[in-house]
Amino acid sequence: MKINFIGVGAQKCASTWVHRVLSDHPEVGIYQGKESDFFSTYYGRGYQWYEKQVGDTSSVSAKGEISPSYFADSDTPGRVFLYNSAMRIVLLLRDPIERAYSNHLHVVRQGYFAGQKLSFEDGLANNPMYVEQSRYAKHLARWFEAFPENQVLVIFQEHIRDNPQIQARNLYRFLGINENHQSWFLEKKVNESVVVKNAKLDLFLKQLGKIGRYVGGKRIVEAVKNNDLIRNLRRNHNQIELRQVVPPMREDTRSHLQDVLADDMNELLSQLNLENLPWQSWLALQDRSSKDQLQ
């Protein structure tokens, strides 16, 4: 059975939530590592390697994986279409300016950007992908060139925040699976903007999990990992909230990014046939436009 759905990003837009509400659905087989990055990074390894990453899924109707690196990669839409022209595409979006800031927190967390100056503005000067990943209309145009609109589901992170049950049902319906399934993760919130206090302890726990999966205890490992008590112990005793370390975005930076991304947001609105976008940056842009018209 070919893989028949993929989550393509964008990065830092609730892909973990989507992965988890699909992971416990009985009709879904999904790559447990979440990101295979096959079409963007490991394409040279071939289809056989790719399909093995998801494993034996003979008893499911929806087989897939989620790799946020796909959305902004120019080669990926054509490669996906060549593999499976009937592929279902799940795209997650959020306020593009908030996404850029979250991207910065992730880069700091991974240790790719370090030092005494960790402000968003310093990171923005260092990494042009913060803005490039937020040019949604630019990248979505390539996907719409490869796939018809009815094979692309767009979900806004803000809608997941406000009503996760409706968004989960929309996702299940799009994939042709039982939309009445109640995922254990439905109302959970993911906070990946943390850094560990003890890197050795964190590495030990991750290695322990890998060993457990290798010896056949994958379900036990996942159950322990997702246990609320274990998650709270890790969060309270071995994690620091990155927003305590990284200053908030300056207002002049936010205003500048609104200008930079204005055309892209307007184009996205047209692509999705919407009247509004559920973003503060979009509302601020509209408010500014209204004031300009009154002057």
N, C-alpha and C positions, 0 to 999 in steps of 0.2 A: 504493500500500500504506500503510495506516494504521500509525502507531507502535503497537507491541503490547506493549512493556514499558517500565517506568520504575523507576529507583532513586530512592527518595524521602528518603533520609537514614537516620538522623538525622545532623545535622551533627557532624563530627569523629569519624566511626565507620567508617573504612576505605572510604569511597566511591571514593577514588582507586584502591585495589587492585581493586575490582570493575570500575571503568571500564577499567583496563588489561588485566585478564584477559579481558575481553570484546572489547577493541579489536583484538586479533590473531586472533580466532576467525573462520574463513572464512565461517561462516554468520550472522555478526552485522554489522549496520550500526548504528553508534552515533555520536552527536554528538561530534565530536572535541574541542570546547571543554569537554566534560564537563557543564557546567551551563547549560542554556538558560533555566531559571527561567520558562518560558512560563506555566504554570498559576498561579504565585504572583505574578509581576510583569508579564509581557508578554501577558497573556491578551487584551487589547484588540487585539492585532495579528492575531488570527485563525488558523485552522487551516492555511491555505496557507503563511503565514510560518513557522509551527511546523514543518511537515513539510519545508520547504526547508532547515531548519537541519541535518537529518540527511543530506540530499542523496539522490543516486540509489542506491537500495538494491534494485533490481529482482531481483538475483541472490541475496538473502539471505532467510532465513526468520524471523529475529528482528531487529526494528528498534526502537531505543530511545534513551534518554538518561538521565542521572543528574543530579538537582537536589536537593540536601539541603534546600533551602528549602521543599520541598513538605510534609514530614512534619508540621510544627507549624502549617502554614497552614490555618485553618479552612475556607476556600473550596475548597481544592484537591481533596479527595476527590470532591466532587460534580461539579466541573468535569471531572475525569478520566473519571468514569463517563459523563458526557454525551458526551464525545468518543469513548470506546471502552469499552463495558461489559465487554468481554472482556480488558481490559488486565491484564497480569501486573505485580504490584507487588513490588519487591525492597526490603526494609527491613533496615537494618543498625543494630545496637544494641551498646553497650558499657557497662561500669560507668558509671552516670549521674553519679557524683561525679568520676571520672576524665575523663569527657566534658566536664564543666563546666570543669575546670582546663585541658584542652586547648583549649576554646573561648576561654578567657582568653588563652592563648598566641597563638592565631590573631588575636584582636582587637588585641593588642599588636603583633604582626607586621605587621598591616595599617595600623598607625598610628592606629587609631580611639581608642586609649587610650594616652596618653603622659604624660611628666613624670618626676619623681624617685621618686614612689611607684608602683611597678608590681606590688605584691603582689596575689595572688589575692583577698585580702580587700578591697582597695581596688577592684579590678575588679568584685567581686561586689556591692558597694554601689552601683556606678555602672551596672551592666547587669543588670536583672532577667531577661533572656533566658537567662542562664547556667543558672538553675534551671528556667525554663519549658521550654527545649528538652530538659531531662532528665526531664520528666514523661511518660514513654513511654506509660503506660497511658491517660492522658488523651487523647493524640493518636491512639493506635492505635484507640481506640474509634470515632472518626469514620471511619477507613478500613474497619473491620469493618462499619460501618453501610452503607457504599457497596458493598463487595465481599465475596464469600464467602471463607471462610478458605483454600480451595484455590487462590485466585488471589493469595495473599499469602505470600511466602517471607521468613521472618525468619532472618537470619544474625547470629551474635554475633561481634564483632571478636576476642574471646578465642579462639574456635574457629578463626578464620582464622590467628591467631598460632600455635596449637598444631598445626594440621593443614590447611595451605592447600589441599592437593590434594583432600582430601575435600570441602571447602567449595566449591571450584571445580566439582567434579563435580556437587554438589547444585544449584549455580546453573545449570550447563549443562542438567542434566536438567529443571529447572523451566521453562526456556525452550524445551525441546523440540529442543535441538541436540546435536551429537555430544559426549558427555561425556568422551570419551577424548582430547580436544584438550589439548596441553601448552603452556600459555602461557609465553612467555619471562619474564613478570613473576611467575610463580607463587610463587617463594620470596623475592622482593624485599621489602624493607621501605621504607615511605614515612615520611620524617621531615619534616613540614611546619612544625615548631616552630623555625624558623630565621629570622634577619633578615639582610639583605645588608649588607656593609660598604660597598660602593660602589654606591649606587643608580643612578648614571648608567650604569655598566657593565652592571648587571643589566637596565636599561631598553633599552640598546643591543642586548643579546643577544635580548631578547624581540621588539623591533622587527625585527631581522634575521630571526627566525623567521617573523614575520607576512609579511614580504616574500617569503621563500622559499615559503611556502604559496600566496601570491597568484600567483606566477609558475609554479605547477604542481609545485613540489618538496616537496609535503607529506610524502611517504614518506621522502625524504632528510632533511628537517628532523627528523621524529620519530625516525629512526634515529640521527642525531647527538645529539639531545636525550637519548635513552635509553641512549647508549653509556656503559658503566661508567667509562671513563677521563674522559670529559667531565664526567659527574656528580660524580666524585671531585674533579676540579679546581675545579669550582664550589663544592663543599662545603668544601674545605680552604683555598681562597684568597679566597673572597668571601662566606662565610657564617659567622654566629655562632650557636651553639646558644642558644636563648632561655632554656633552663633554667639557663644560667649567669648570666642577668640577672634573671630573675623568681624570687623565693624560692619554696620548696615550700609547699604548703598547710599551715596550722597544724592540729594534731590536734583542737583544740577546734572549728575550722571544719568539719573532716571529720565529727566527731560530730554537730554541729548539722545538717549536710546529710543525714546518715543518718536523723535524726528527721523532717526536712522531707519526705523522699522515701520514707519507710517505707510509707505507705499505697499509694502509686503502685506500688512494687515488688511488694507483695502482690497488687495488682489485676492487674498484668502477668502474674504467675505463673498466675493463674486464666485470664486471656485466652488464654495460650499452652498451657494444660493441661500445665504443667511442675511438677515437684516441687522443683526448685532452679534458681537462676540462677548463671552462672559468674562471679560478681563478688565481689571482696573486700568491698565495701560490704554485699552481701547476707549474706555469711558473718558479718560483724561484727554485723549486725542479728540474725541467728539466735543468735549466741553471747550477745548481750546479753539476748535473750528467754529463753534457757535459764537464765541466771544469775538473772533476775528470778523465774522459776518456782521456783527452789531456795530463795529467800529467804522 
